[in-house]
Amino acid sequence: MIVAAGLSSRMREFKPLPPVGDSSLIRRIASSFRAAGVSDIAVVTGHNAEALREHLSGLGTACLRNEDYAASDMFSSVRIGLGYIGDRCGRAFLTPVDVPVFDAAGLPR
């Protein structure tokens, strides 16, 4: 699960989309998940949800919207993601979109 619902209020740009090499931050995270064998990636959106959904099209991610993103905290977004994941998998990995401090080798298999 990638939590990307925040307002990006402390940054000058939308947190998920800054360039990282030849990609964007969120695409790098999703690619790392895929390389580690993660088949079901949920992205919890909120602020700029449609732009993010469009940016992720073709990656096979499930975009879930936190409609109350402006008034809620990150845990509210995590609960939305966990509600979607439910019984879909035996374990889950969670990262905020602005903390991509791992690569595929660092993810549990």
NUSE-928503 format. One line per field, with one value per atom (N, C-alpha, C): x, y, z. Coordinates in Angstrom, 3 decimals, always signed. Example, Ala and Ser with C-alpha at 12.3 -4.5 7.8 and 13.67 -1.06 7.14 Angstrom:
REM residues 2
east = [+13.190,+12.300,+13.200,+12.850,+13.670,+12.900]
north = [-5.690,-4.500,-3.300,-2.250,-1.060,+0.030]
up = [+7.800,+7.800,+7.800,+7.080,+7.140,+7.870]
This chain:
REM residues 109
east = [+0.840,+0.000,+0.891,+0.534,+1.220,+0.206,+0.541,-0.367,+0.064,-0.829,-0.511,-1.700,-2.362,-3.585,-3.377,-2.207,-1.990,-2.019,-2.043,-2.119,-0.776,+0.316,+1.658,+1.910,+1.394,+1.451,+2.857,+3.772,+5.132,+6.064,+5.581,+6.400,+5.857,+6.686,+6.246,+5.532,+5.684,+5.054,+4.315,+3.525,+2.730,+3.666,+3.656,+4.621,+4.822,+3.781,+4.009,+4.718,+4.749,+5.180,+6.568,+7.354,+8.694,+9.482,+10.314,+11.096,+12.147,+12.316,+13.371,+13.980,+15.143,+15.749,+14.854,+14.490,+13.634,+12.173,+11.826,+10.473,+9.994,+8.957,+8.480,+8.608,+8.464,+8.580,+7.621,+6.346,+5.365,+5.563,+5.965,+6.220,+7.438,+8.427,+9.601,+9.186,+8.343,+7.877,+7.094,+6.150,+5.349,+6.238,+7.240,+8.167,+8.970,+9.375,+10.097,+9.205,+7.948,+6.994,+6.881,+6.690,+6.544,+7.801,+8.969,+10.226,+10.396,+9.780,+9.844,+8.771,+7.950,+6.933,+5.558,+5.355,+4.037,+3.114,+2.002,+1.099,-0.102,-0.483,-1.664,-1.231,-1.140,-0.678,-1.856,-2.130,-3.184,-2.536,-3.056,-2.591,-3.767,-3.605,-4.665,-4.401,-5.352,-5.226,-6.162,-6.054,-6.920,-6.752,-5.795,-5.456,-4.968,-5.485,-5.118,-5.328,-6.387,-6.647,-6.715,-7.396,-7.548,-6.222,-5.423,-4.105,-3.229,-3.308,-2.514,-3.005,-4.305,-4.869,-4.401,-4.451,-4.013,-2.526,-1.737,-0.288,+0.052,-0.766,-0.514,-1.169,-1.930,-2.628,-1.617,-2.005,-1.139,-0.223,-0.176,+0.686,-0.043,-1.354,-2.108,-2.280,-2.279,-2.494,-3.973,-4.427,-5.796,-5.738,-6.415,-6.444,-7.708,-7.529,-8.616,-8.603,-9.742,-9.763,-10.214,-9.418,-9.814,-10.542,-11.855,-12.666,-12.479,-12.069,-11.912,-10.442,-9.615,-8.168,-7.767,-8.497,-8.110,-8.330,-9.240,-9.560,-9.128,-8.572,-8.200,-6.683,-6.244,-4.807,-4.412,-3.119,-2.629,-3.250,-3.506,-4.075,-5.442,-6.192,-7.481,-7.267,-6.230,-5.904,-5.433,-4.656,-4.193,-5.388,-6.370,-7.564,-8.311,-8.382,-9.028,-8.275,-6.966,-6.156,-6.290,-6.293,-6.442,-7.824,-8.828,-10.171,-10.223,-9.492,-9.441,-8.652,-7.522,-6.659,-7.369,-8.019,-8.797,-8.188,-8.873,-8.417,-7.687,-7.294,-6.647,-5.227,-4.612,-3.232,-2.959,-1.874,-1.512,-0.661,-0.097,+0.722,+0.704,+1.092,+1.043,+2.279,+2.644,+3.731,+3.158,+3.485,+2.928,+4.055,+3.902,+4.841,+4.117,+4.459,+3.989,+4.717,+4.078,+4.661,+5.936,+6.114,+7.286,+8.439,+8.399,+9.479,+9.924,+10.475,+10.874,+12.313,+12.565,+13.935,+14.240,+13.764,+13.977,+14.021,+14.497,+14.382,+13.850,+13.696,+13.088,+13.842,+15.148,+15.948,+15.645,+15.165,+14.885,+13.492,+12.656,+11.288,+11.214,+10.416,+10.276,+9.567,+9.900,+9.268,+8.451]
north = [-1.171,+0.000,+1.243,+2.180,+3.467,+4.525,+5.272,+6.304,+7.634,+8.209,+9.424,+10.383,+10.528,+11.325,+12.751,+13.051,+14.340,+15.552,+16.701,+17.980,+18.464,+17.835,+18.280,+19.708,+20.076,+21.465,+21.943,+21.043,+21.458,+21.460,+20.995,+20.956,+21.961,+22.346,+23.273,+22.560,+21.255,+20.493,+19.295,+18.664,+17.514,+16.346,+15.858,+14.868,+13.642,+13.045,+11.818,+12.007,+13.223,+13.400,+13.975,+14.345,+14.850,+13.799,+14.252,+13.291,+12.583,+11.301,+10.492,+9.721,+10.144,+9.538,+9.780,+8.718,+8.849,+8.556,+8.618,+8.298,+9.362,+9.033,+9.905,+9.140,+9.842,+9.224,+8.052,+8.270,+7.195,+6.048,+6.332,+5.250,+4.438,+5.090,+4.368,+3.408,+3.863,+3.001,+1.819,+2.103,+1.028,+0.037,+0.522,-0.362,-1.221,-0.650,-1.428,-2.517,-2.181,-3.195,-4.328,-3.979,-4.998,-5.875,-5.243,-5.992,-6.953,-6.637,-7.512,-8.593,-8.600,-9.632,-9.254,-7.991,-7.549,-7.441,-8.154,-8.164,-7.246,-6.935,-6.118,-4.851,-3.747,-2.491,-1.537,-1.136,-0.163,+1.183,+2.223,+3.586,+4.373,+4.917,+5.723,+7.168,+7.741,+9.108,+10.035,+11.291,+12.302,+13.574,+14.405,+15.634,+15.273,+15.948,+15.704,+14.249,+13.653,+12.228,+11.875,+12.674,+12.339,+12.444,+13.450,+13.583,+12.388,+11.955,+10.805,+9.519,+9.352,+8.169,+8.127,+9.257,+9.319,+9.014,+9.565,+9.349,+7.864,+7.151,+5.746,+4.789,+5.324,+4.440,+3.560,+2.330,+1.376,+0.605,+0.991,+0.292,-0.810,-0.902,-1.937,-1.702,-0.454,-0.138,+0.135,-0.146,+0.189,+1.516,+2.527,+3.835,+3.936,+4.179,+4.309,+5.737,+6.386,+7.802,+8.004,+8.751,+9.221,+10.538,+10.486,+11.679,+12.769,+12.384,+13.333,+13.672,+13.570,+13.746,+15.076,+16.145,+17.467,+17.612,+16.833,+16.963,+15.742,+14.731,+13.521,+13.371,+12.354,+12.104,+10.894,+10.592,+9.498,+8.165,+7.970,+6.700,+6.464,+7.519,+7.368,+6.782,+7.234,+6.697,+5.258,+4.954,+3.583,+2.654,+3.088,+2.265,+1.994,+2.992,+2.791,+1.718,+1.813,+0.821,-0.566,-0.664,-1.965,-2.553,-1.682,-2.160,-2.775,-2.205,-2.750,-4.063,-4.061,-5.242,-6.423,-6.180,-7.215,-8.591,-9.494,-10.880,-11.138,-10.081,-10.245,-10.813,-10.665,-11.113,-11.562,-12.284,-12.782,-11.814,-10.835,-9.817,-8.556,-7.460,-6.182,-5.366,-4.506,-3.554,-2.175,-1.239,+0.110,+1.123,+2.122,+3.236,+4.525,+5.611,+6.920,+7.249,+7.981,+8.264,+9.101,+9.835,+10.702,+10.070,+8.756,+8.070,+6.835,+7.039,+5.897,+5.459,+5.019,+4.715,+3.216,+2.604,+1.185,+0.907,-0.272,-0.760,-2.191,-2.825,-4.149,-5.148,-5.026,-5.962,-5.822,-4.664,-4.426,-4.815,-5.242,-5.619,-7.102,-7.454,-8.879,-9.623,-10.861,-11.690,-12.772]
up = [+0.000,+0.000,+0.000,-0.855,-0.905,-0.488,+0.555,+1.046,+0.434,-0.399,-1.144,-1.153,-0.013,+0.037,+0.530,+1.068,+1.726,+0.808,+1.435,+0.731,+0.190,+0.577,+0.169,+0.616,+1.767,+2.225,+2.579,+2.902,+3.247,+2.039,+0.909,-0.300,-1.310,-2.219,-3.265,-4.399,-4.458,-5.524,-4.941,-5.754,-5.350,-5.034,-3.803,-3.312,-4.186,-4.734,-5.505,-6.837,-7.378,-8.762,-9.012,-8.001,-8.341,-9.120,-10.036,-10.814,-9.962,-10.244,-9.642,-10.803,-11.233,-12.423,-13.618,-14.318,-15.498,-15.168,-13.896,-13.454,-12.474,-11.724,-10.651,-9.341,-8.244,-6.932,-6.783,-7.090,-6.892,-7.878,-9.096,-10.051,-9.622,-9.023,-8.522,-7.420,-6.501,-5.412,-5.979,-6.872,-7.470,-8.216,-8.920,-9.645,-8.677,-7.549,-6.531,-5.962,-5.711,-5.236,-6.255,-7.526,-8.574,-8.663,-8.632,-8.723,-7.552,-6.417,-5.240,-5.275,-6.322,-6.460,-5.937,-5.594,-5.124,-6.326,-6.288,-7.441,-7.264,-6.048,-5.787,-5.049,-5.768,-5.175,-5.046,-3.815,-3.534,-3.267,-3.900,-3.683,-3.121,-1.929,-1.331,-1.714,-2.437,-2.934,-2.167,-2.456,-1.850,-2.656,-2.251,-2.969,-4.373,-5.371,-6.781,-7.191,-6.703,-6.937,-8.417,-9.205,-10.627,-11.371,-11.056,-11.691,-11.341,-10.097,-9.667,-10.333,-10.402,-11.073,-12.533,-13.201,-14.599,-14.721,-13.812,-13.823,-13.633,-12.874,-12.582,-13.580,-14.521,-15.459,-16.182,-16.369,-17.030,-16.093,-14.818,-13.867,-13.105,-13.286,-12.601,-11.114,-10.708,-9.297,-9.061,-7.849,-7.456,-6.711,-7.244,-6.590,-5.751,-4.474,-3.518,-3.009,-2.965,-2.587,-1.154,-0.413,+0.906,+0.674,+0.674,+0.391,+1.443,+2.635,+3.748,+3.989,+2.939,+3.080,+3.713,+3.439,+3.943,+5.447,+6.007,+7.434,+8.244,+7.599,+8.328,+8.379,+9.097,+9.202,+8.352,+8.355,+7.529,+7.937,+9.213,+9.645,+9.011,+8.756,+8.068,+6.676,+5.999,+4.677,+4.777,+5.796,+5.997,+6.205,+6.989,+7.218,+5.914,+5.037,+3.730,+2.947,+2.930,+2.231,+2.830,+4.150,+4.800,+4.543,+4.475,+4.151,+2.765,+1.835,+0.477,+0.454,+1.124,+1.116,+1.754,+2.909,+3.588,+3.508,+2.854,+2.719,+1.401,+0.703,-0.602,-0.497,+0.682,+0.814,+2.249,+2.415,+3.726,+4.518,+3.833,+4.491,+3.647,+4.254,+3.548,+3.881,+2.963,+3.164,+2.915,+3.771,+3.704,+3.660,+2.801,+2.807,+2.468,+3.155,+2.704,+1.396,+0.529,-0.780,-0.681,+0.403,+0.509,+1.289,+1.494,+2.204,+1.407,+0.219,-0.610,-0.317,+0.891,+1.299,+1.189,+0.137,-0.070,-1.561,-1.879,-3.253,-3.171,-4.284,-4.305,-3.435,-3.362,-2.560,-1.069,-0.649,+0.760,+1.202,+0.271,+0.613,+0.937,+1.943,+2.264,+1.147,+0.968,-0.067,+0.566]
